[in-house]
Amino acid sequence: PEFLQQRAELSYMDAIGEVVKNDPHVSTVRVFDFRGERIAGEAHPDDDRRVALARQAYRERTTLEAEDTARGDQIHYLFIDRADSVHASDTSIIVEVTYDAKAIEEKVAGMLARHVRTLFIGLFLIAFLSAVAVHFLTRPVRTLVEDVDAIAGGDLDRPIRVGGSEEFVHLGESVSAMVASLKEILQKLQDSERTLIRHSETLEDEIRERTAALEESDRTASFLLDIMGHDIMSANNVASLYSDLLLDVLEGEPEAELLLKAKAGLAKSVEIVHNVNTIHHIGEGSGAFKAVDLDQVIRSEIASLHIPRITYAGTTVCAVADDLLPEVFGNLLGNAVKFGGPEVWITILVEGCSDEVLVSIEDTGPGIPDVVKPRLFDRMVRGGGGAAGTGLGLYICRTLIARYGGRIWAEDRAGGGTTVRFTLRKAEEGGIP
C-alpha cells in the first residue's frame, strides 16, 4: 500500500508541476482523497483548517474559496467527481490550489497603472487636438465677432473681415449689408433730428410771442374789468341812492311800484358785477391758503345780510382757506333769504372732525326742484321762480370749495326746505396742516 500511495503521489506530482508551470501565480497544489487525507503535496502548518475545508468541499461536492489571512493567499478547493457505478469505493478527490495574492495584486496594479497612463495620454491628445481644431475652426467667428463689436461700439466704417467656408462669407456679406442699411437709417434720423430742432426752436419762439401777447391781453382785460366793475358799481350805488330818495318822495303813489322794480334790477346788476369780480379773483388766485376763523366769517356775513331768523351756536374751528371764503357763506345765506321768503328760518351748524370741517346751512324755504338738483352747482343754472338769481352764485361756491380741497352738495331738509353741506380741510393749531 505504501508503494501504491507513493506511485499515486508521483502521478499527481506530475500534474501539479504542469499546473504550477502553466500558471505562475499558483504557489502550491495539494490533493486530498474523500477522507480528507493528503495524497500529494507538502504538509502545511494550517492543515487543521485546510483539511476541514477539503472535507467540507467533498461533502458539499462543490468548489470552496478561502483566504490565508496570515500570508494573504487565496485558496481554492476544487471537487473532482471520479465516482462510478462499477466500483463500490469513491475515488473522488479534492484539489487544493493556493494562489499568491500579492503577485496577482501587483500584476493587476501594474496593468491598472499602464491603463491609466494610456488613458491620460489619450485624453491629453484628444484635448490638444480639440484645442487646435477649435482654434482653427473658430478663427473666422472670432474675427467676425471682433468686427461686429467694433461696429456696435459706433465704428460703422469698420470693414467686415471674412474667411473660411462659404457660409462665413455669406454671413459677412449679410452683416455688411445690415451695417450699410443702419448707416442710411442713422443719417435719416440725424436729418430728421436737425429738422425737428429747427421746428422746435421756431415753435418755442411762437409760443413765447403768443404767451407774451396773451399775458398782455390778460393784463389789459383785468385792467378794463377792474375799471368797468368800479365804474358800474359806482353808477349802481348812485342810482340806488337816488332810487331810495325818490321812493321817499313817491311813497303811496302808483309809480313807487315801478321804482321798486327798477331798484331790484339795480340790485341784480350789482350782484352780477360782484360775481364777475369774484370769478376774476378766483382765476388770478387770492393768495396763499391760511387758517381762517370760521366763527368770525359766519358772524360777519350774518351781520351784513341782516338775517332776522337765524340759529347759530358759534364755533372755535379754523379751516384752510383764503380771503374769498366769505363769498361762499354770503352766496349760500343770500340764496336762503332770497328763495325762502320773509318767514324763512336759517340754521348754521359747524362740526369739526379729525381732519376736516363739515358746514351745514339749513333753511325752511320751499326746497329745490328735483329737475334742478343734478345741475344745481353748474354755471348759469337758475333755481326758477320770480326770485331767480344770476346763475353764478352756486357755481362760485363749488369752484371755491373745490379749490380749498372740499366737497359741496345739497339735499332735502327733514320737515321741508333745503340743506346745503360742504367740507373744508381743518387747520391745526398754529397754522395749516
C-alpha positions, 0 to 999 in steps of 0.5 A, a space after each residue: 500500500 505504501 508503494 501504491 500511495 507513493 506511485 499515486 503521489 508521483 502521478 499527481 506530482 506530475 500534474 501539479 508541476 504542469 499546473 504550477 508551470 502553466 500558471 505562475 501565480 499558483 504557489 502550491 497544489 495539494 490533493 486530498 482523497 474523500 477522507 480528507 487525507 493528503 495524497 500529494 503535496 507538502 504538509 502545511 502548518 494550517 492543515 487543521 483548517 485546510 483539511 476541514 475545508 477539503 472535507 467540507 468541499 467533498 461533502 458539499 461536492 462543490 468548489 470552496 474559496 478561502 483566504 490565508 489571512 496570515 500570508 494573504 493567499 487565496 485558496 481554492 478547493 476544487 471537487 473532482 467527481 471520479 465516482 462510478 457505478 462499477 466500483 463500490 469505493 469513491 475515488 473522488 478527490 479534492 484539489 487544493 490550489 493556493 494562489 499568491 495574492 500579492 503577485 496577482 495584486 501587483 500584476 493587476 496594479 501594474 496593468 491598472 497603472 499602464 491603463 491609466 497612463 494610456 488613458 491620460 495620454 489619450 485624453 491629453 491628445 484628444 484635448 490638444 487636438 480639440 484645442 487646435 481644431 477649435 482654434 482653427 475652426 473658430 478663427 473666422 467667428 472670432 474675427 467676425 465677432 471682433 468686427 461686429 463689436 467694433 461696429 456696435 461700439 459706433 465704428 460703422 466704417 469698420 470693414 467686415 473681415 471674412 474667411 473660411 467656408 462659404 457660409 462665413 462669407 455669406 454671413 459677412 456679406 449679410 452683416 455688411 449689408 445690415 451695417 450699410 442699411 443702419 448707416 442710411 437709417 442713422 443719417 435719416 434720423 440725424 436729418 430728421 433730428 436737425 429738422 425737428 430742432 429747427 421746428 422746435 426752436 421756431 415753435 418755442 419762439 411762437 409760443 413765447 410771442 403768443 404767451 407774451 401777447 396773451 399775458 398782455 391781453 390778460 393784463 389789459 382785460 383785468 385792467 378794463 374789468 377792474 375799471 368797468 366793475 368800479 365804474 358800474 358799481 359806482 353808477 349802481 350805488 348812485 342810482 340806488 341812492 337816488 332810487 331810495 330818495 325818490 321812493 321817499 318822495 313817491 311813497 303811496 303813489 302808483 309809480 313807487 311800484 315801478 321804482 321798486 322794480 327798477 331798484 331790484 334790477 339795480 340790485 341784480 346788476 350789482 350782484 352780477 358785477 360782484 360775481 364777475 369780480 369774484 370769478 376774476 379773483 378766483 382765476 388770478 388766485 387770492 393768495 396763499 391758503 391760511 387758517 381762517 376763523 370760521 366763527 368770525 366769517 359766519 358772524 360777519 356775513 350774518 351781520 351784513 345780510 341782516 338775517 332776522 331768523 337765524 340759529 347759530 351756536 358759534 364755533 372755535 374751528 379754523 379751516 384752510 382757506 383764503 380771503 374769498 371764503 366769505 363769498 361762499 357763506 354770503 352766496 349760500 345765506 343770500 340764496 336762503 333769504 332770497 328763495 325762502 321768503 320773509 318767514 324763512 328760518 336759517 340754521 348754521 351748524 359747524 362740526 369739526 372732525 379729525 381732519 376736516 370741517 363739515 358746514 351745514 346751512 339749513 333753511 325752511 324755504 320751499 326746497 329745490 326742484 328735483 329737475 334742478 338738483 343734478 345741475 344745481 352747482 353748474 354755471 348759469 343754472 337758475 333755481 326758477 321762480 320770480 326770485 331767480 338769481 344770476 346763475 353764478 352764485 352756486 357755481 362760485 361756491 363749488 369752484 371755491 370749495 373745490 379749490 380749498 380741497 372740499 366737497 359741496 352738495 345739497 339735499 332735502 331738509 327733514 320737515 321741508 326746505 333745503 340743506 346745503 353741506 360742504 367740507 373744508 380741510 381743518 387747520 391745526 393749531 398754529 397754522 395749516 396742516 
